[in-house]
Amino acid sequence: MDLSKLRKKLEPILKNDAPNIGELCIVWITGVIAYAIVVDIEPFYMEGWYNVKFMMLRQVPPQQHEWRLKIDHLQGNEFQIDGHPCCILALNIGPIMAPVDDPNVVKPKSWKEMVDGDRKEDDPGGNGCPDKCDTPCS
């Protein structure tokens, strides 16, 4: 399916922002459509890039994929993986998670909290190391 036609059909339920953890999105790769749930979003050591884990719901059993993406990619802008055009479209239907009443369960962060959050928490040495150590990564 053509990406512009897909956007037009989904317009009433498209979210104008990046998906948060637990939210459903559509992954469009060279005309093939798959549903996916965002499992995790973590900062990558390169500025402006993130490790994003998806649970792809196209096959049984579902498979988990991890991509390194920019926020622009998560916000519905087209990008390429191995020369194939791709797009991630967040759906405005809320998180797909079981309700939890346990106060010890940590609520997942939204991507905005991660981008706007204090980088020192993720990088105590201040040297860009994703392993949270005080020595520069080689």
RAURQUI-V386258 format. One record per helix or strand. SS is the DSSP state (A for helix, B for strand). FROM is the first residue (numbers start at 1). TO is the last residue. If there is no record, write none. Layout:
[[SS/FROM/TO] [SS/FROM/TO]]
This chain:
[[A/3/13] [B/14/14] [B/23/29] [B/32/43] [B/49/56] [B/63/70] [A/71/74] [B/79/81] [B/84/95] [A/111/116] [A/119/122]]
